[in-house]
Amino acid sequence: MAYIGRQQSSSAFLKLDEISSQFNGSKTTFNLKAGGEAFYPDNPYTLLVSLGGVIQEPVTSFTINDDQIVFSAAPSAGASFFIVVLATTNVAPLKTLTVGSRDGAKILDLHGRKLAIADRSGVKHNISFNLS
């Protein structure tokens, strides 16, 4: 019998690293990591956050600041926790990036996972990658 209903998404889902060992009842800000590397979510609505067995509402219960999650109330010591990223733009590890026109393009090694681009005025702009 064929599957009835909406087809399942083929997006890349990812479970972030455990942080509950840092919960102490007063701390509200925690670093997000995937496989030990800093993780920068697109926005809080792409995260399914469970704290103490209760799904947390984005923006109301937590916010995202770069690679950190900030809870509106400090998690209790010993509270269970997990985060599943519901959508990522990267489904295969990105090792290099080609920048420029086809003639004279430069290949950048991204193993360091950090990149800054200078604009015409010389101001550098940091660019982040989620390589999981």
Secondary structure, 3 states (H helix, E strand, C coil): CCCCCCCCCCCCCEECCCCHHHCCCCCCEEECEECCEECCCCCHHHEEEEECCEECCECCCEEEECCEEEECCCCCCCCCEEEEECCCCCCCCCCEEEECCCCCCEEEECCCCEEEEECCCCCEEEEECCCC
